[in-house]
Amino acid sequence: MSKIGNTPIPLPAGITVTQSEQVVSVKGPKGELSFNLFDGIKVKIETEELIVSRTNDEPQTTAFHGLVRSILANYVQGVSEGYKKTLKLVGTGYRVSTKGAGLSVTVGYSHPVDIDPVEGIELKAEGNDTIHVAGIDKQLVGQVSANIRAIRLPEPYKGKGIRYEDEIVKTKPGKTAIG
């Protein structure tokens, strides 16, 4: 029995959900997203909520039940409110600037690293040390943010690097701390 999969998804005003065969489309004020359903998963569209159910109790179908419900709930929130992640550059000389629709990041390499724009994602630089990644697809926003963070991961001794705004980097003591 899936607790997540059986929970109905509330539909805010202004969100329309349509289904044609195995494709569910969610449309809202910020845009439109569509998802191909897995075999054995059904979606029932009611006036103010969306109900995800399964046709059988095979292990693969039960695993997809909660997954599909979570993805559709993220789509509903994405097209109504959107998603945003903020990254901070920590380190002497680390800075970010806009370059066309993308960004240029200087993080201690011999050359600046250019970040190309991704369709459906809005990249913004605020000041010299903050990057905002925004979009309607939660997975895509998270993946682009992770790719930017991977340019220079926070190192464990001084904490320098690119980190999420709310990330806490545990620093290690240096050689002098060993007695």
C-alpha positions as CSV (number, residue, x, y, z in Angstrom):
1,M,0.0,0.0,0.0
2,S,1.5,3.3,-1.1
3,K,0.9,6.2,1.2
4,I,2.4,8.7,-1.2
5,G,0.7,7.3,-4.3
6,N,-2.8,7.3,-2.8
7,T,-2.7,10.9,-1.7
8,P,-4.7,13.1,-4.1
9,I,-2.9,16.0,-5.8
10,P,-4.8,19.3,-5.2
11,L,-5.2,21.4,-8.4
12,P,-4.9,25.2,-7.8
13,A,-7.0,27.6,-9.8
14,G,-5.7,28.2,-13.2
15,I,-4.1,24.8,-13.7
16,T,-5.5,22.5,-16.3
17,V,-4.7,18.8,-16.7
18,T,-5.4,16.8,-19.8
19,Q,-4.8,13.2,-20.6
20,S,-4.5,11.6,-24.1
21,E,-3.8,7.8,-23.9
22,Q,-0.6,7.5,-21.8
23,V,0.4,11.2,-21.8
24,V,-0.6,13.6,-19.0
25,S,-0.1,17.3,-19.7
26,V,-0.2,19.9,-17.0
27,K,-0.7,23.5,-18.1
28,G,-0.5,26.6,-15.9
29,P,0.4,30.3,-15.9
30,K,4.2,29.6,-16.0
31,G,4.1,27.0,-18.8
32,E,3.3,23.4,-19.8
33,L,4.8,20.1,-18.9
34,S,3.9,16.6,-20.0
35,F,4.7,13.1,-18.7
36,N,4.4,9.6,-20.3
37,L,2.7,7.3,-17.8
38,F,4.1,3.8,-17.1
39,D,2.2,0.7,-17.9
40,G,-0.2,-0.2,-15.0
41,I,-0.6,3.4,-13.8
42,K,-3.9,5.4,-14.3
43,V,-4.6,9.0,-13.7
44,K,-8.1,10.2,-12.8
45,I,-8.8,13.9,-13.4
46,E,-11.4,15.4,-11.2
47,T,-12.5,19.1,-10.8
48,E,-10.1,20.1,-8.0
49,E,-7.8,17.2,-7.6
50,L,-5.8,14.5,-9.5
51,I,-5.8,10.9,-8.4
52,V,-3.1,8.4,-9.3
53,S,-3.9,4.7,-9.1
54,R,-2.5,1.4,-10.3
55,T,-4.1,-1.5,-12.1
56,N,-2.2,-4.3,-10.5
57,D,0.1,-5.1,-7.6
58,E,3.2,-6.2,-9.4
59,P,6.4,-4.9,-7.7
60,Q,7.4,-2.7,-10.6
61,T,3.9,-1.1,-10.8
62,T,3.8,-0.4,-7.0
63,A,7.3,1.2,-7.2
64,F,6.1,3.5,-10.0
65,H,2.8,4.4,-8.2
66,G,4.4,6.8,-5.7
67,L,7.0,8.0,-8.3
68,V,4.3,9.1,-10.8
69,R,2.3,10.8,-8.1
70,S,5.4,12.8,-6.9
71,I,6.3,13.8,-10.5
72,L,2.8,15.0,-11.3
73,A,2.7,16.9,-8.0
74,N,6.0,18.6,-8.9
75,Y,4.6,19.5,-12.3
76,V,1.5,21.1,-10.8
77,Q,3.7,23.1,-8.4
78,G,6.1,24.0,-11.2
79,V,3.6,25.4,-13.6
80,S,1.8,27.4,-10.9
81,E,4.8,28.7,-8.8
82,G,8.0,27.5,-10.3
83,Y,11.2,26.3,-8.7
84,K,14.4,28.3,-7.8
85,K,17.8,27.3,-6.4
86,T,20.4,29.7,-5.3
87,L,24.2,29.0,-5.4
88,K,26.9,31.0,-3.6
89,L,30.6,31.4,-4.7
90,V,32.8,31.3,-1.7
91,G,36.5,32.1,-2.1
92,T,38.9,34.9,-2.8
93,G,38.6,36.0,-6.4
94,Y,35.6,33.8,-7.2
95,R,33.0,35.7,-9.1
96,V,30.2,35.3,-11.7
97,S,29.1,37.6,-14.4
98,T,26.4,37.4,-17.1
99,K,27.5,36.6,-20.6
100,G,24.6,36.9,-23.1
101,A,21.9,34.5,-21.9
102,G,24.5,32.4,-20.0
103,L,27.0,33.0,-17.3
104,S,30.8,33.2,-17.0
105,V,32.3,31.9,-13.7
106,T,35.8,32.5,-12.5
107,V,36.6,30.0,-9.7
108,G,40.4,29.7,-9.6
109,Y,41.1,28.0,-12.9
110,S,43.4,29.5,-15.5
111,H,40.3,30.4,-17.6
112,P,36.8,31.5,-16.9
113,V,34.2,28.7,-17.2
114,D,31.2,29.6,-19.4
115,I,27.8,28.2,-18.5
116,D,25.5,27.9,-21.6
117,P,21.8,28.6,-21.2
118,V,19.5,25.5,-21.0
119,E,16.0,25.7,-22.6
120,G,13.4,26.2,-19.9
121,I,15.9,27.4,-17.3
122,E,16.6,31.0,-16.4
123,L,20.1,31.8,-15.1
124,K,20.7,35.1,-13.2
125,A,23.8,36.5,-11.5
126,E,23.2,38.7,-8.5
127,G,26.2,40.7,-7.5
128,N,29.6,38.9,-7.9
129,D,29.0,35.8,-5.9
130,T,25.3,34.6,-6.3
131,I,23.7,32.5,-9.0
132,H,19.9,32.0,-9.3
133,V,18.6,29.0,-11.3
134,A,14.9,29.1,-11.9
135,G,12.4,27.1,-14.0
136,I,9.2,25.1,-14.0
137,D,10.7,21.6,-14.1
138,K,12.1,20.6,-10.6
139,Q,14.3,17.9,-12.0
140,L,15.9,20.2,-14.6
141,V,16.5,23.0,-12.1
142,G,18.2,20.6,-9.7
143,Q,20.3,19.1,-12.5
144,V,21.5,22.5,-13.8
145,S,22.3,23.6,-10.3
146,A,24.2,20.4,-9.6
147,N,26.2,20.9,-12.9
148,I,27.1,24.4,-11.9
149,R,28.1,23.3,-8.4
150,A,30.3,20.5,-9.9
151,I,32.5,23.2,-11.6
152,R,34.2,23.7,-8.3
153,L,32.9,21.6,-5.4
154,P,33.4,23.1,-1.9
155,E,36.7,21.8,-0.5
156,P,36.8,20.5,3.1
157,Y,39.7,22.6,4.5
158,K,38.7,26.2,3.8
159,G,35.2,25.7,2.4
160,K,36.0,27.4,-0.9
161,G,34.0,26.6,-4.0
162,I,30.4,26.8,-5.3
163,R,27.7,25.7,-2.8
164,Y,24.0,25.9,-2.4
165,E,22.7,28.9,-0.4
166,D,21.6,26.7,2.5
167,E,24.4,24.2,2.4
168,I,26.6,23.7,5.4
169,V,30.1,22.6,4.5
170,K,31.8,20.7,7.4
171,T,35.5,21.8,7.4
172,K,38.3,19.5,8.5
173,P,41.1,20.6,10.8
174,G,44.5,21.1,9.1
175,K,47.8,19.4,10.0
176,T,48.5,21.7,12.9
177,A,45.4,20.5,14.8
178,I,46.8,17.0,15.1
179,G,48.7,16.7,18.4
